[in-house]
Every structure is written in structure tokens, then in C-alpha cells.
Amino acid sequence: VMSSELAAEGSVWGGNLRMSLFQENIRDSLYSFTDYSNTTRNQNVDKVRARGVETAYQAQNVLRGLDLGGSITYVHSRVLENHLNPSSEGKHMIRLPDWRATVFASYHFDDRWTGFFGVKYSGTQYNNPDNSDTSPDTYGGNSKFLTVDAKLSYRVAKQVSGAIGIDNLTNE
């Protein structure tokens, strides 16, 4: 793996903002996938590349007790060489979404109670090396999704807390 990143980070809007460009070149990548006959297979892929851009922001105590954060990432991934499966060349890498985003907020009601609310998005991704997925929203398929999560926590003592939450409130 040859990875590179160019990043800039600084204080802005009362928080920390980071922007980065990245690239990974991977030789002899290992794919594990289930084909149409429901057989799990492992396959070496000669050369893959992922390039992208990410922006992330985090701020504490934006308003009294309110912390905010989030990130958005775009990844352009491609199989560059694959002599075992030439039909996958030029296609997206498997299970690597093109877009990802998160937004979250936590509110500290007092020194013991904290509420959390978050939203996550994952864009188009493929499960088949040749990107021939025809039913992304079914069992075995990879689909876009948007989830909403909520949690409430209570700190009992300095190192003891309990929480209750619901992941994927919208059942997506």
C-alpha cells in the first residue's frame, strides 16, 4: 500500500476544521465476496486505487452545553489491473461507497446527563467485482442508506455511566 495525504487544519467558527486530499494505491489487494451462486470467494486483485477528499468539523460548547461535528467524504475508487477478472478493470472497488457523511450533536444537560443525536449517510457501493449488482436493496446487496441515531446517557460516578439509545430510528 502506498498512501498519501495532504491536509490543512485550523480553528474556525469556534471549532476545528480539517480538509484533506488523499490517495491509496494498493497492489495485490484481497477481495472477499459472495458470487451469484451464493459461494464466498477470495480473489487477489493486481492493482486498485482510491482517491478522495474529506472535510471534517468539530466544535465543543457551541452554545452552552452543545457540541457539534460532522464530516463529508468523497472517494473515487477504481480497479486498475485484475488479470484474474478483467471485467472488473475500470470498475469501483467493492464495498467502498462513493460518498459518506455524518452529522452529530450532543447536548450536556448538566454534569451527569448527555443527549446525542446523529445522522449517517453512505452512498453507492458495489458487492460484485464487476459492479453488476442488480438488486442493491435486497439480502446480499449493498445499498445507499441514511440512518438516524439517538442516545441518552447518565454518568453515575467519575468512571461509571449508563446509556440507552436507538440506532437507525427510521428503520432504513
Disulfide bonds with the S-S distance in Angstrom:
none
